[in-house]
Amino acid sequence: IKMVRTVSYTSDARKLYELPNYGNFDLVCSFSMLMHFSLKEWSVITQSILQSAKFALFTQPIAKGVSVDHASDVNADWHYSWISQQDLGTTIKKSGHELVRKDVYLKSDFGEESDILTRRVI
């Protein structure tokens, strides 16, 4: 068997744009991942993920008020970011996408955790 090419990709979401055919995928999914980026990184990484495909399906905790990262609240070594509805909408729009559907699967004192489906606006 002849190997035509060797491909090695990092799994770092910050470098998604390095993938071949970036922007031409039909669907990109991200489950229980985006919440673990800091608020400083969240918008840029989420935009990159959404821009990689025509449709995006992802989970995200939505804050009742302003966006908040609980890592700063509990001095944790990991992030658990709750994004405001406004910041979510702005990021989706900046990505060239629109919200298709949002399904809440868990409610808490901080807000709601949701499955979110978006599509590229043509």
C-alpha positions as CSV (number, residue, x, y, z in Angstrom):
1,I,0.0,0.0,0.0
2,K,1.4,3.3,-1.0
3,M,0.9,6.3,1.3
4,V,0.0,9.3,-0.8
5,R,0.5,11.9,1.9
6,T,0.9,12.1,5.6
7,V,-1.4,14.5,7.4
8,S,-0.8,15.8,11.0
9,Y,-3.2,18.3,12.5
10,T,-3.2,19.8,15.9
11,S,-6.4,19.7,17.9
12,D,-6.0,23.3,19.0
13,A,-9.2,25.2,18.3
14,R,-7.1,28.3,18.1
15,K,-5.6,27.0,14.8
16,L,-8.7,25.7,13.1
17,Y,-8.0,28.0,10.1
18,E,-4.9,25.9,9.3
19,L,-7.1,22.9,8.2
20,P,-7.4,22.3,4.5
21,N,-10.8,23.4,3.2
22,Y,-11.3,25.8,6.1
23,G,-14.5,27.6,5.5
24,N,-15.9,24.9,3.2
25,F,-17.1,22.3,5.7
26,D,-20.8,21.6,5.8
27,L,-21.1,21.2,9.5
28,V,-18.9,21.8,12.5
29,C,-19.8,20.6,16.0
30,S,-18.4,21.7,19.4
31,F,-19.9,20.0,22.5
32,S,-18.9,21.1,26.0
33,M,-15.7,22.8,24.8
34,L,-16.2,26.5,24.2
35,M,-17.2,27.1,27.8
36,H,-13.6,26.3,28.8
37,F,-12.0,29.2,27.0
38,S,-11.5,32.5,28.8
39,L,-13.8,35.4,28.0
40,K,-10.8,37.1,26.2
41,E,-10.5,34.1,23.8
42,W,-14.1,33.0,23.6
43,S,-15.4,35.3,20.9
44,V,-12.4,34.9,18.5
45,I,-12.4,31.1,18.9
46,T,-16.2,30.8,18.5
47,Q,-16.0,33.0,15.3
48,S,-13.3,30.8,13.9
49,I,-15.3,27.6,14.5
50,L,-18.5,29.1,13.0
51,Q,-16.7,30.5,10.0
52,S,-15.3,27.0,9.2
53,A,-18.6,25.6,8.0
54,K,-22.1,26.4,6.6
55,F,-23.7,25.1,9.8
56,A,-22.5,25.0,13.4
57,L,-23.9,23.0,16.3
58,F,-22.5,23.7,19.7
59,T,-23.3,23.8,23.4
60,Q,-22.9,26.9,25.5
61,P,-23.9,28.1,28.9
62,I,-25.9,31.3,28.5
63,A,-25.7,33.8,31.4
64,K,-28.7,35.5,32.9
65,G,-26.9,38.8,32.8
66,V,-23.4,39.7,31.6
67,S,-20.8,37.2,30.5
68,V,-18.8,35.8,33.4
69,D,-15.9,33.4,33.8
70,H,-16.2,31.4,37.0
71,A,-12.5,30.6,37.1
72,S,-11.9,34.1,38.5
73,D,-14.7,33.5,41.1
74,V,-13.2,30.3,42.5
75,N,-9.5,30.7,41.6
76,A,-9.7,27.6,39.5
77,D,-7.1,26.5,37.0
78,W,-9.8,26.1,34.3
79,H,-12.4,28.3,32.8
80,Y,-16.1,27.9,32.9
81,S,-17.5,30.8,30.9
82,W,-21.1,31.8,30.9
83,I,-21.8,34.0,27.8
84,S,-24.5,36.7,27.8
85,Q,-27.2,36.4,25.2
86,Q,-26.0,39.7,23.8
87,D,-22.4,38.5,23.4
88,L,-23.6,35.3,21.9
89,G,-25.7,37.1,19.3
90,T,-22.9,39.6,18.5
91,T,-20.4,36.7,18.0
92,I,-22.8,34.7,15.8
93,K,-23.4,37.8,13.6
94,K,-19.7,38.7,13.3
95,S,-19.1,35.1,12.2
96,G,-21.4,35.7,9.2
97,H,-24.0,33.2,10.7
98,E,-27.5,33.5,12.1
99,L,-29.2,31.7,14.9
100,V,-31.4,28.9,13.6
101,R,-32.4,27.2,16.9
102,K,-31.5,27.3,20.6
103,D,-32.7,24.5,22.9
104,V,-32.2,24.8,26.6
105,Y,-31.3,21.5,28.3
106,L,-30.4,22.7,31.8
107,K,-31.4,25.7,33.9
108,S,-29.5,27.0,36.9
109,D,-29.1,30.1,39.1
110,F,-26.4,31.4,36.6
111,G,-28.5,30.9,33.5
112,E,-29.2,28.1,31.0
113,E,-27.1,25.6,29.2
114,S,-28.1,25.3,25.6
115,D,-27.6,23.5,22.3
116,I,-27.2,26.1,19.6
117,L,-27.6,25.7,15.8
118,T,-26.4,28.4,13.4
119,R,-26.1,28.7,9.7
120,R,-24.0,30.9,7.4
121,V,-25.9,33.8,6.0
122,I,-25.5,33.9,2.2
